[in-house]
C-alpha cells in the first residue's frame, strides 16, 4: 500500500475497519449496563447479607446507590 491509499481509503475499507470497533464498543456498553442493573438490584435487596459479601458485590462499582431506603 502506498501512502495515497492510506490517506484516501475507500468506503469499503472504512466500513471493514470501523465495524469491529463499533461492535466492540457497543457490546462493551451493553455489558456495563447489565452489570449496573444487576448491582442496583443487589444493592436494594441485600439487607440480610454479611458485610464481606456486600463489600465484594456492592461497593466495587461506582454506580451503586448510597441510600438503600428506596
Secondary structure, 3 states (H helix, E strand, C coil): CCHHHHHCCCHHHHHHHHHHHHHHHHHHHHHHHHHHHHHHHHHHCCCCCCHHHHHHHCCCCCCCCCCCCC
